[in-house]
């Protein structure tokens, strides 16, 4: 699977069935090259587009399943938020 394939999939939290958005970036461990987390941008302030306050860092271990159209994750959204 390529990175561009991941960016096209919607990320869904199985705890509350909420759509978190699409994968924007990856956090990769420099030492061993493993993916540590998926990074999903938070909602924008103005019209849902501009000035994002936070990003969601979703640890790789919290991914439940990667399907053909969606990525299911099991996270506490408050813990996954990181200021931009």
C-alpha positions, 0 to 999 in steps of 0.5 A: 500500500502506498501513502497516497492510498492511505490519504484517500481513506476516511479515518473513523473512530470506532468508539463514537463512530465519528469521522475524524478526516483523512490521513495527512501525514505519517510519524516515522521512527528514524531508527528502524523506519516503522510508522509510529502514528497516522496524522489527521488534521483537525477541523479548520476554524473558518468555514472548516478550512483555515487555521487548524488548532490541532492535529490528531496523532493516531498511534499505529497500535490503535488502528483496528482495521484498514479497509478498502475505503476506511481506516478504523481506529480506537482512540480517545480523541482528547489524548490524540490531540496535539497543538499545531 
